[in-house]
Amino acid sequence: MPTLNLQHSILQYIQGINGAEHSGGSWSDWLPAMGCPVEGNNDKIIEVEVFPDRPDLLSHESLARAARSFVGGTFEDPSVEVSESGVEMVVDPSLEQVRPVIMAAIVRGVNTGNTDTEKGEFIQSLMDHQEKLHLTLGRKRRFASIGVHDLSMLSEPFKVVTVPKSHSFVPLMMSEEMTIKQILEEHPKGVEYAHLMDGLDSFPVILDSNDDILSFPPIINGDHTTVTESTTDFFIDVTGWDERACEACLILVCLSLHERGGAIESVNVTGYDSDVANTPRGDAVRHRVPDRLIEKVLGLDLGSDEIAAALIKMGGRLIESRTVTDGVNRVERWADCAVGEREHVVEMPRWRSDIMHPIDIVEDIAIGYGYDNMPEKLSKVHLDAVPLSSSHLERRIRASLRSLGIQETLGLTLSNERDQFKRVRWPARGGLSVISNPITRDHTMLRQYLLPSLLKLLAANRHHELPQKVYELGEVVSDSANSTRVAWACAEVGGGFTAAKGITQALLRDLGADMGEVVFEATEEAQGPWIAGRGARVLISGEELGQFGEIDPTVGYEFGLRSPIHAGEFDIEASGRLIPRPVL
C-alpha cells in the first residue's frame, strides 16, 4: 500500500484557500476513520497509509478536500467545473497498436504558494502524486502514464505521432539531445521503463505546433516543458492502454491543481480512430442503490436524511429516494433494482474510480454513518458454503501426510531454471512463466515443481537434528496456467526407497485408489532426481500421477545436502481425475 507523507503546513494551507480549515479532533483521530491509518505523526509530518481502493487520497490536495467533507460535514460538490479551452490534439492512426488511449487537460491560474519554500514543496508534492498514480492506477506506467508540463512553454495545437529510434530531442534532466534508442539504453527513466517499449519499431511522442517534443510516453518528458517555481498554467497528458485508469489519473491531477485555485479546461482530442472527445469530464457519476441492499448488508433501516448525511461526508450526494419504475420485475441479484421497491439515486465524484458497483456505495454509506454508530447485531444473512471437490481432495492429502508425521510448509512460488530443471534432472512441463525484470537470479520464473523448494528448505535446516520430514501442497505454473501439486521430502537415516514407497501407498490408499489398478514403473537413469533403480513412476490407466524414490547424492550435493533423502511429487489434478471417488 502506498505511504503518503503529509506536511501539516501544506494541508492547512490548502484547506485555508477554500475557507474550511478542519476543526475538531486531531489528525490521528479522523485520518483512520477516512481509511488512512496513521503510521507516524510529529509537529511537521503525518505519515499515513492509503489503501489501494482510494487512489483519490494520494495527494495533499485531494486528501484535504475529502477531509473537509468528512470532518466538518460540509457539502463538497461531487462534480468539478470544466470549461472548453478550444485547444486541439490530434492522434495519428499509428498509435492504435502503440499506445491507443490518449487524453489531455489544461489547468490555469494555480496558486503554487507565496514563498520559494512553498513553491518548492508544491513541485515535490506534484511529482510525488504523479509517481504514486503511476504505481497504483497506472500499474507502473503500463496502464497509464502522466506528463505534467509548463503550458507557457508550449504552442498549440498538439499532435501525437510515432517516430523511429533515431529521432532525437532533449529529455528531462539532460542538456543535450538524445535519440530514442539512447534514452531507452542510457537515461535512468529509459532504462527503468524500456520493457514497456519491447517489440516496437516506432515510438509515441507528443508534439506542439512547433514540432517540439513535449513527451515521450510512458518514458520521459521533454526538458523544455519542465515545471518550475514560476509555473502557474499546466498542460497534462495521460496515455496508456486502460481507458478507465487514464481517465482517473487525468481527473485526479486536475483536481489537485483545482484545489489550489486552478481553472480546469478540456482539450479536444481526436483519437486514432477519428473519434472526438473533450477530456476530462468533470460531471458526477450517477448510481442506483436499492434500499433493500443497504438494509441487507448493514442491517440498518436508514432514512433518506441519514443516507444523505453519510454520503455528504464521503463527498457524494443523494439526488432522490424513489420507487423503482424502470427496473427488473424479479430480483435475482442483490444489486437489482426491482419495480415497486425503494431505491436511492446517488451522485459520486468521477475521480472515485474505486466505485464500480452499488455495494461500493453501501460501503461509503457505512463509513459516513460511522461503524461505531452501528448497533451490534448478528448477521441475518445465511449463506451455505459449498466446498469445491478439489478442497475435499486437498484435505485428504494433508490429513494423510500429517498422519505420517510429515510437517506442512509453504514455499515461494518464484524459483529459477537451474533449481527447477537442471539440478533435479526434470524437463520443463510446458511453457515457462519468466519474470521480465527479476530482482535476483534465484527468482527468475514461476515454479513448475515443488520438490526443489523442499530440498532447499532441508538444506537451510541441515544443522538441526534428523529426521526432518516436510511436505508442501501448492500452486505451480506452466503454459501460463495454474495447477496444484504435492511434494514431500524426508531427511532420515535408514529410510530409502522402501520408506518412499510406503508413503506413496499410504497416500493413494487414503485417497481411495484401488491399489490393484496402480502400477509402479521404474524411472530411467538420470531422468529425475532419483538414484538409478531407486525411483518409480506411479501410473493409473497408463497416465502418470507422479514419481517417488531415493534422492541421488549428486542431486543432494547440488542443494548442499549430505544426508540420505527420500521424496516424491504428485500432480493433484491428475490424482483427482484418475481417482474419481476419494474418501470423504
C-alpha positions as CSV (number, residue, x, y, z in Angstrom):
1,M,0.0,0.0,0.0
2,P,1.4,3.5,-0.8
3,T,2.6,5.6,2.0
4,L,1.9,9.4,1.9
5,N,4.0,11.9,3.9
6,L,1.7,14.8,4.6
7,Q,3.0,18.1,5.8
8,H,0.8,20.0,8.3
9,S,1.7,23.3,6.7
10,I,0.6,22.2,3.2
11,L,-2.7,20.6,4.4
12,Q,-3.6,23.7,6.4
13,Y,-2.7,26.0,3.6
14,I,-4.8,24.1,1.1
15,Q,-7.8,24.0,3.4
16,G,-7.3,27.6,4.1
17,I,-7.6,28.5,0.4
18,N,-11.1,27.1,0.4
19,G,-12.0,28.7,3.8
20,A,-12.7,25.4,5.5
21,E,-9.8,24.5,7.7
22,H,-10.5,21.4,9.7
23,S,-11.9,21.7,13.2
24,G,-12.3,19.2,16.0
25,G,-10.2,16.2,16.6
26,S,-6.5,15.5,15.8
27,W,-5.1,14.2,12.5
28,S,-4.6,10.8,14.1
29,D,-8.3,10.7,15.0
30,W,-10.0,11.4,11.7
31,L,-7.5,10.1,9.2
32,P,-8.0,6.4,10.2
33,A,-11.8,6.9,10.1
34,M,-11.4,8.0,6.4
35,G,-9.5,4.8,5.7
36,C,-5.9,6.2,6.1
37,P,-4.1,4.5,9.1
38,V,-1.6,6.9,10.7
39,E,1.9,5.3,10.7
40,G,3.6,8.3,12.3
41,N,2.9,11.8,13.4
42,N,5.1,14.7,14.6
43,D,5.0,18.5,14.5
44,K,5.7,18.7,10.8
45,I,4.7,15.4,9.1
46,I,1.9,12.9,9.3
47,E,2.8,9.6,7.7
48,V,-0.3,7.8,6.5
49,E,-1.0,4.6,4.6
50,V,-3.5,4.8,1.8
51,F,-5.4,1.7,0.8
52,P,-5.3,0.7,-2.9
53,D,-9.1,1.3,-3.3
54,R,-8.8,5.0,-2.6
55,P,-6.3,6.5,-5.2
56,D,-8.2,9.8,-4.8
57,L,-6.4,10.3,-1.4
58,L,-2.9,10.1,-2.8
59,S,-2.2,13.9,-2.8
60,H,-2.3,16.6,-0.2
61,E,-5.0,18.5,-2.1
62,S,-7.4,15.6,-2.8
63,L,-7.0,14.4,0.8
64,A,-7.7,17.9,2.1
65,R,-10.9,18.0,0.0
66,A,-12.0,14.7,1.4
67,A,-11.2,15.8,4.9
68,R,-13.4,18.9,4.7
69,S,-16.5,17.0,3.9
70,F,-15.7,14.1,6.3
71,V,-14.7,16.1,9.3
72,G,-17.0,19.1,9.1
73,G,-19.8,17.5,7.1
74,T,-19.7,20.5,4.7
75,F,-21.0,19.7,1.2
76,E,-18.4,19.3,-1.5
77,D,-19.9,19.3,-5.0
78,P,-19.2,15.8,-6.5
79,S,-18.7,17.5,-9.8
80,V,-16.0,19.9,-10.8
81,E,-16.4,22.7,-13.4
82,V,-14.6,22.1,-16.7
83,S,-14.7,24.7,-19.4
84,E,-13.7,24.3,-23.0
85,S,-10.3,25.6,-23.9
86,G,-10.6,25.1,-27.7
87,V,-7.2,23.5,-27.8
88,E,-6.9,20.6,-30.2
89,M,-4.9,17.4,-30.0
90,V,-4.9,15.0,-33.0
91,V,-3.7,11.4,-32.6
92,D,-2.1,9.7,-35.5
93,P,-3.7,6.3,-36.6
94,S,-0.3,4.6,-35.9
95,L,-1.0,4.9,-32.2
96,E,-3.6,2.2,-32.3
97,Q,-1.0,-0.6,-31.8
98,V,1.5,1.5,-29.8
99,R,-0.4,3.4,-27.1
100,P,-4.0,3.9,-28.0
101,V,-5.6,5.8,-25.1
102,I,-4.7,9.5,-25.2
103,M,-6.2,12.2,-23.0
104,A,-5.2,15.7,-22.1
105,A,-6.3,18.7,-20.0
106,I,-5.3,22.3,-19.2
107,V,-5.3,23.9,-15.7
108,R,-4.7,27.7,-15.5
109,G,-4.1,30.1,-12.6
110,V,-2.8,27.6,-10.0
111,N,-1.8,29.1,-6.6
112,T,1.5,27.2,-6.0
113,G,2.4,29.2,-2.9
114,N,3.7,32.6,-1.7
115,T,7.3,31.8,-1.0
116,D,10.1,29.9,-2.7
117,T,9.8,27.2,0.1
118,E,6.0,26.8,-0.5
119,K,6.6,26.6,-4.3
120,G,9.3,24.0,-3.9
121,E,7.1,22.0,-1.6
122,F,4.3,22.2,-4.2
123,I,6.5,20.9,-7.0
124,Q,7.8,18.0,-4.9
125,S,4.2,17.2,-3.9
126,L,3.1,17.2,-7.5
127,M,5.9,14.9,-8.5
128,D,5.1,12.5,-5.6
129,H,1.4,12.4,-6.6
130,Q,2.3,11.7,-10.2
131,E,4.6,8.8,-9.2
132,K,2.0,7.3,-6.8
133,L,-0.6,7.3,-9.5
134,H,1.9,5.7,-11.9
135,L,2.5,2.9,-9.3
136,T,-1.2,2.3,-8.4
137,L,-3.7,3.1,-11.1
138,G,-1.0,3.1,-13.8
139,R,0.4,-0.3,-12.9
140,K,4.0,1.0,-13.1
141,R,3.0,3.1,-16.2
142,R,1.8,0.1,-18.2
143,F,-1.9,1.0,-17.9
144,A,-1.4,4.8,-17.7
145,S,1.4,7.3,-17.6
146,I,1.1,11.0,-16.9
147,G,3.0,14.0,-18.2
148,V,2.8,17.5,-16.5
149,H,4.1,20.4,-18.4
150,D,4.5,24.2,-18.2
151,L,1.9,25.5,-20.6
152,S,3.7,28.8,-21.2
153,M,6.5,26.9,-23.0
154,L,4.1,25.2,-25.5
155,S,2.4,26.2,-28.7
156,E,-1.0,24.7,-29.6
157,P,-2.4,22.7,-31.3
158,F,-0.8,19.4,-30.3
159,K,-0.4,16.1,-32.1
160,V,0.6,12.6,-31.1
161,V,2.6,10.6,-33.7
162,T,5.1,7.8,-33.8
163,V,8.8,8.2,-34.6
164,P,11.8,5.8,-35.3
165,K,14.5,5.0,-32.8
166,S,16.8,7.5,-34.5
167,H,14.5,10.5,-33.6
168,S,16.1,12.8,-31.1
169,F,15.2,15.5,-28.5
170,V,16.4,16.9,-25.2
171,P,14.8,14.8,-22.4
172,L,14.2,15.9,-18.9
173,M,17.3,16.2,-16.7
174,M,19.6,16.4,-19.8
175,S,21.2,19.3,-21.6
176,E,21.9,17.6,-24.9
177,E,19.7,15.8,-27.4
178,M,19.4,12.0,-27.2
179,T,17.9,9.6,-29.7
180,I,15.0,7.4,-28.6
181,K,17.4,4.5,-28.7
182,Q,19.9,6.3,-26.4
183,I,17.1,7.2,-24.0
184,L,16.0,3.6,-23.6
185,E,19.5,2.4,-23.1
186,E,21.2,5.2,-21.1
187,H,18.6,7.6,-19.5
188,P,17.7,6.4,-15.9
189,K,14.0,6.5,-16.7
190,G,14.5,5.0,-20.1
191,V,16.4,2.0,-18.6
192,E,13.7,1.6,-15.9
193,Y,10.7,1.5,-18.3
194,A,12.3,0.3,-21.5
195,H,10.5,-3.0,-21.1
196,L,7.2,-1.2,-21.9
197,M,8.5,-0.5,-25.4
198,D,9.5,-4.1,-26.2
199,G,8.6,-5.2,-29.7
200,L,8.0,-1.7,-31.0
201,D,9.6,-0.4,-34.2
202,S,8.2,3.1,-33.8
203,F,7.6,5.1,-30.6
204,P,5.0,7.6,-29.4
205,V,5.8,11.3,-28.9
206,I,3.6,14.3,-28.3
207,L,4.4,17.4,-30.4
208,D,3.3,21.0,-30.2
209,S,2.7,23.2,-33.3
210,N,6.5,23.9,-33.5
211,D,7.2,20.2,-33.6
212,D,8.9,20.4,-30.3
213,I,8.5,17.2,-28.3
214,L,6.6,17.6,-25.0
215,S,6.7,14.0,-24.1
216,F,7.9,10.5,-25.0
217,P,5.3,8.5,-23.1
218,P,5.5,6.5,-20.9
219,I,9.2,7.2,-20.5
220,I,10.2,10.8,-20.1
221,N,9.1,14.5,-20.8
222,G,11.0,17.0,-22.9
223,D,13.3,19.2,-20.9
224,H,11.9,22.5,-22.1
225,T,8.4,21.9,-20.6
226,T,9.8,21.4,-17.0
227,V,7.5,22.7,-14.3
228,T,9.3,25.5,-12.3
229,E,8.6,27.8,-9.4
230,S,7.1,30.4,-11.8
231,T,4.7,27.9,-13.5
232,T,1.0,28.7,-12.9
233,D,-0.6,27.2,-16.1
234,F,-0.3,23.5,-16.7
235,F,-0.8,21.1,-19.6
236,I,-1.4,17.5,-18.6
237,D,-1.2,14.5,-20.9
238,V,-2.2,10.9,-20.0
239,T,-1.5,8.0,-22.3
240,G,-1.9,4.3,-21.9
241,W,-3.9,1.1,-22.6
242,D,-6.6,1.2,-20.0
243,E,-9.2,3.9,-20.5
244,R,-10.6,3.8,-17.0
245,A,-7.1,4.2,-15.4
246,C,-6.2,7.0,-17.8
247,E,-9.4,8.9,-17.1
248,A,-8.9,8.6,-13.3
249,C,-5.3,9.7,-13.5
250,L,-6.1,12.8,-15.5
251,I,-9.0,14.0,-13.4
252,L,-7.1,13.4,-10.1
253,V,-4.1,15.5,-11.3
254,C,-6.6,18.2,-12.4
255,L,-8.5,18.0,-9.1
256,S,-5.3,18.5,-7.1
257,L,-4.4,21.7,-9.1
258,H,-8.1,22.8,-9.0
259,E,-7.9,22.7,-5.2
260,R,-5.1,25.2,-5.4
261,G,-7.4,27.6,-7.3
262,G,-6.7,26.4,-10.8
263,A,-9.4,26.5,-13.5
264,I,-9.7,23.2,-15.4
265,E,-10.1,23.4,-19.2
266,S,-10.8,20.5,-21.5
267,V,-8.8,19.6,-24.6
268,N,-10.5,18.4,-27.8
269,V,-8.8,15.1,-28.6
270,T,-9.2,13.4,-32.0
271,G,-8.3,9.8,-31.4
272,Y,-6.5,7.4,-33.7
273,D,-10.0,6.2,-34.9
274,S,-11.1,9.8,-35.7
275,D,-13.5,9.8,-32.7
276,V,-13.5,13.2,-31.0
277,A,-13.7,13.6,-27.2
278,N,-13.4,16.5,-24.8
279,T,-11.2,15.4,-21.9
280,P,-11.5,15.5,-18.9
281,R,-15.1,15.3,-17.9
282,G,-16.0,16.9,-14.6
283,D,-19.6,15.8,-14.1
284,A,-20.5,13.4,-11.3
285,V,-21.4,9.8,-12.0
286,R,-24.9,8.6,-11.1
287,H,-25.6,5.3,-9.3
288,R,-28.8,3.5,-8.4
289,V,-28.7,1.7,-5.0
290,P,-31.6,-0.5,-3.8
291,D,-32.8,0.3,-0.3
292,R,-33.0,-3.5,0.2
293,L,-29.2,-3.8,-0.5
294,I,-28.4,-1.2,2.3
295,E,-30.6,-3.0,4.8
296,K,-29.4,-6.4,3.8
297,V,-25.7,-5.6,4.1
298,L,-25.7,-3.1,7.0
299,G,-28.7,-4.4,9.0
300,L,-30.0,-0.9,9.2
301,D,-33.2,0.8,8.1
302,L,-31.7,4.2,7.2
303,G,-33.9,7.1,6.3
304,S,-33.1,9.4,3.3
305,D,-31.7,12.1,5.6
306,E,-29.3,9.7,7.3
307,I,-28.1,8.3,3.9
308,A,-27.7,11.9,2.5
309,A,-25.6,12.9,5.6
310,A,-23.4,9.8,5.2
311,L,-22.9,10.5,1.5
312,I,-22.0,14.1,2.1
313,K,-19.2,13.0,4.5
314,M,-17.9,10.8,1.7
315,G,-18.0,13.6,-1.0
316,G,-21.2,12.4,-2.6
317,R,-24.8,13.5,-2.9
318,L,-28.2,11.8,-2.6
319,I,-30.3,13.1,-5.5
320,E,-33.6,11.4,-4.6
321,S,-35.2,8.4,-3.0
322,R,-38.0,7.0,-5.1
323,T,-40.0,4.0,-6.1
324,V,-38.5,2.0,-8.9
325,T,-40.4,2.1,-12.1
326,D,-37.8,1.1,-14.7
327,G,-36.0,-1.9,-13.0
328,V,-36.3,-5.6,-13.2
329,N,-39.5,-7.5,-12.4
330,R,-37.9,-10.2,-10.3
331,V,-34.8,-9.8,-8.0
332,E,-32.1,-12.2,-9.0
333,R,-29.1,-10.4,-7.7
334,W,-28.6,-8.3,-4.6
335,A,-28.0,-5.1,-6.5
336,D,-31.1,-5.5,-8.8
337,C,-33.5,-2.5,-8.7
338,A,-36.9,-4.2,-8.8
339,V,-40.1,-2.4,-9.9
340,G,-42.1,-1.3,-6.9
341,E,-39.2,-1.3,-4.4
342,R,-37.5,1.8,-3.0
343,E,-34.2,3.0,-4.4
344,H,-31.7,5.8,-3.9
345,V,-30.2,7.8,-6.8
346,V,-26.7,8.9,-5.8
347,E,-24.1,11.1,-7.4
348,M,-20.4,10.3,-6.7
349,P,-17.3,12.1,-8.0
350,R,-15.9,10.9,-11.2
351,W,-12.5,10.7,-9.6
352,R,-13.8,8.0,-7.3
353,S,-12.6,5.3,-9.7
354,D,-13.0,2.7,-6.9
355,I,-16.8,2.8,-7.1
356,M,-17.8,0.2,-9.6
357,H,-20.9,-1.4,-8.1
358,P,-23.8,-0.4,-5.8
359,I,-22.1,-2.3,-3.0
360,D,-19.3,0.2,-3.1
361,I,-21.9,3.0,-2.3
362,V,-23.1,0.9,0.6
363,E,-19.6,0.7,2.0
364,D,-19.3,4.6,1.7
365,I,-22.6,4.9,3.5
366,A,-21.3,2.7,6.3
367,I,-18.1,4.7,6.6
368,G,-20.0,8.0,6.5
369,Y,-22.6,6.8,9.0
370,G,-19.8,5.5,11.3
371,Y,-19.1,1.9,12.1
372,D,-19.1,2.9,15.8
373,N,-22.7,4.1,15.4
374,M,-24.0,0.7,14.1
375,P,-25.8,-1.5,16.6
376,E,-24.4,-4.8,17.5
377,K,-26.4,-7.4,15.6
378,L,-25.8,-10.9,14.4
379,S,-25.9,-11.3,10.6
380,K,-29.3,-12.3,9.3
381,V,-27.8,-13.4,6.0
382,H,-27.3,-17.2,5.9
383,L,-25.2,-18.4,3.0
384,D,-24.3,-22.1,2.9
385,A,-20.8,-22.6,1.6
386,V,-20.4,-25.5,-0.8
387,P,-16.8,-26.9,-0.8
388,L,-15.1,-27.4,-4.1
389,S,-14.4,-31.0,-5.0
390,S,-10.7,-30.1,-5.0
391,S,-11.0,-29.0,-1.4
392,H,-12.0,-32.5,-0.3
393,L,-9.1,-33.9,-2.2
394,E,-6.6,-31.5,-0.7
395,R,-8.0,-32.0,2.8
396,R,-7.5,-35.8,2.4
397,I,-3.9,-35.3,1.2
398,R,-3.0,-33.1,4.1
399,A,-4.6,-35.4,6.6
400,S,-2.8,-38.4,5.1
401,L,0.7,-36.8,5.1
402,R,0.3,-35.3,8.6
403,S,-0.7,-38.8,9.9
404,L,2.7,-40.0,8.6
405,G,4.5,-37.4,10.8
406,I,5.3,-35.1,7.8
407,Q,5.1,-31.3,8.6
408,E,3.5,-28.9,6.1
409,T,5.5,-26.0,4.8
410,L,4.8,-23.1,2.4
411,G,7.5,-22.1,-0.1
412,L,7.9,-19.3,-2.6
413,T,6.1,-19.5,-6.0
414,L,9.2,-17.9,-7.5
415,S,12.2,-20.1,-8.5
416,N,14.8,-20.4,-11.3
417,E,15.5,-22.7,-14.2
418,R,18.6,-24.2,-12.5
419,D,16.8,-25.4,-9.4
420,Q,13.6,-26.4,-11.3
421,F,15.2,-28.4,-14.1
422,K,19.0,-28.8,-14.2
423,R,19.6,-29.8,-10.6
424,V,16.7,-32.2,-10.3
425,R,17.0,-33.5,-13.9
426,W,13.3,-33.0,-14.8
427,P,12.2,-31.5,-18.1
428,A,10.0,-28.4,-18.3
429,R,6.3,-29.1,-18.1
430,G,5.3,-26.8,-20.9
431,G,6.0,-23.1,-21.5
432,L,7.8,-21.2,-18.7
433,S,6.4,-18.1,-17.0
434,V,9.5,-15.9,-16.8
435,I,9.9,-12.7,-14.8
436,S,10.8,-9.9,-17.1
437,N,12.7,-7.8,-14.5
438,P,13.8,-10.3,-11.8
439,I,15.4,-8.8,-8.6
440,T,17.6,-11.8,-8.0
441,R,18.9,-14.7,-10.1
442,D,17.2,-17.1,-7.7
443,H,13.8,-15.8,-8.6
444,T,13.5,-15.6,-12.4
445,M,10.4,-17.7,-13.1
446,L,7.3,-19.2,-11.6
447,R,7.9,-22.7,-10.4
448,Q,6.7,-25.9,-12.2
449,Y,7.8,-28.3,-9.4
450,L,7.6,-28.2,-5.6
451,L,10.4,-30.7,-4.7
452,P,13.3,-28.2,-5.4
453,S,11.9,-25.8,-2.8
454,L,11.7,-28.6,-0.2
455,L,15.3,-29.7,-0.9
456,K,16.4,-26.1,-0.4
457,L,14.4,-25.9,2.8
458,L,16.1,-29.1,4.1
459,A,19.5,-27.7,3.2
460,A,18.7,-24.5,5.1
461,N,17.9,-26.6,8.2
462,R,20.8,-29.2,7.9
463,H,22.2,-28.0,11.2
464,H,19.1,-29.4,13.0
465,E,18.7,-33.0,14.2
466,L,17.3,-35.7,11.9
467,P,14.8,-36.9,11.0
468,Q,13.3,-33.9,9.1
469,K,10.1,-34.6,7.2
470,V,8.3,-31.8,5.2
471,Y,5.7,-31.5,2.5
472,E,4.0,-28.8,0.5
473,L,0.7,-28.7,-1.3
474,G,0.7,-25.6,-3.6
475,E,0.4,-23.9,-6.9
476,V,2.7,-24.3,-9.9
477,V,2.5,-22.6,-13.3
478,S,3.1,-24.0,-16.8
479,D,1.9,-22.6,-20.1
480,S,0.6,-19.6,-18.2
481,A,-1.9,-21.8,-16.3
482,N,-2.0,-22.6,-12.6
483,S,-2.2,-26.2,-11.3
484,T,-1.8,-27.9,-8.0
485,R,0.9,-30.4,-6.9
486,V,2.0,-32.0,-3.7
487,A,5.6,-33.0,-2.8
488,W,7.3,-34.4,0.3
489,A,10.9,-34.9,1.3
490,C,12.3,-36.8,4.3
491,A,15.9,-36.5,5.5
492,E,16.5,-39.5,7.7
493,V,18.9,-42.4,8.1
494,G,17.6,-45.8,7.1
495,G,14.7,-44.6,5.1
496,G,15.4,-45.1,1.4
497,F,13.2,-46.3,-1.4
498,T,11.1,-48.6,0.8
499,A,10.1,-45.7,3.0
500,A,9.2,-43.5,0.0
501,K,7.1,-46.3,-1.4
502,G,5.3,-46.7,1.9
503,I,4.4,-43.0,2.0
504,T,3.1,-43.3,-1.6
505,Q,1.0,-46.3,-0.9
506,A,-0.5,-44.7,2.3
507,L,-1.4,-41.6,0.3
508,L,-3.0,-43.5,-2.5
509,R,-4.9,-45.6,0.0
510,D,-6.2,-42.6,1.8
511,L,-7.4,-41.0,-1.5
512,G,-9.4,-44.1,-2.2
513,A,-7.4,-45.6,-5.0
514,D,-7.9,-49.2,-6.0
515,M,-4.3,-50.5,-5.4
516,G,-4.9,-53.2,-7.9
517,E,-5.1,-50.6,-10.6
518,V,-1.9,-48.8,-9.5
519,V,1.3,-49.6,-11.5
520,F,4.8,-48.7,-10.3
521,E,7.2,-48.4,-13.1
522,A,11.0,-47.7,-12.8
523,T,12.2,-44.4,-13.9
524,E,15.0,-44.2,-16.5
525,E,18.5,-43.4,-15.2
526,A,19.2,-39.6,-14.8
527,Q,15.5,-38.9,-15.7
528,G,14.7,-37.3,-12.4
529,P,16.5,-36.7,-9.1
530,W,16.4,-40.4,-8.1
531,I,19.3,-42.9,-7.7
532,A,19.3,-45.3,-10.6
533,G,17.0,-48.2,-9.9
534,R,15.5,-46.5,-6.8
535,G,13.0,-44.2,-8.4
536,A,9.5,-45.1,-9.7
537,R,6.6,-43.6,-11.7
538,V,3.1,-44.0,-10.4
539,L,0.5,-44.8,-13.1
540,I,-3.2,-45.4,-13.2
541,S,-4.8,-46.3,-16.5
542,G,-1.5,-45.6,-18.2
543,E,-1.3,-42.0,-17.0
544,E,1.3,-40.8,-14.6
545,L,0.2,-39.3,-11.3
546,G,3.7,-38.6,-10.0
547,Q,7.1,-40.0,-9.0
548,F,8.8,-41.1,-5.8
549,G,12.2,-42.6,-4.8
550,E,15.5,-42.1,-3.1
551,I,17.3,-38.8,-4.0
552,D,20.6,-39.3,-5.8
553,P,23.5,-38.0,-3.6
554,T,24.8,-36.0,-6.6
555,V,21.4,-34.2,-6.6
556,G,21.6,-33.7,-2.9
557,Y,25.1,-32.2,-3.1
558,E,23.7,-29.7,-5.7
559,F,21.4,-28.4,-3.0
560,G,24.0,-28.6,-0.2
561,L,22.7,-31.8,1.4
562,R,24.7,-34.6,2.8
563,S,22.1,-36.8,4.5
564,P,20.0,-39.6,2.8
565,I,16.7,-38.3,1.5
566,H,13.7,-40.0,0.0
567,A,10.9,-37.9,-1.6
568,G,8.0,-37.8,-4.0
569,E,5.9,-35.4,-6.1
570,F,2.3,-35.9,-7.4
571,D,0.0,-34.0,-9.7
572,I,-3.1,-33.3,-7.7
573,E,-5.4,-32.6,-10.7
574,A,-4.4,-35.9,-12.3
575,S,-5.0,-37.7,-8.9
576,G,-8.5,-36.2,-8.7
577,R,-9.3,-37.2,-12.3
578,L,-7.9,-40.7,-12.1
579,I,-9.2,-41.4,-8.6
580,P,-12.8,-40.2,-9.0
581,R,-14.2,-41.1,-5.7
582,P,-11.8,-40.1,-2.9
583,V,-12.7,-41.0,0.6
584,L,-14.6,-38.0,2.2
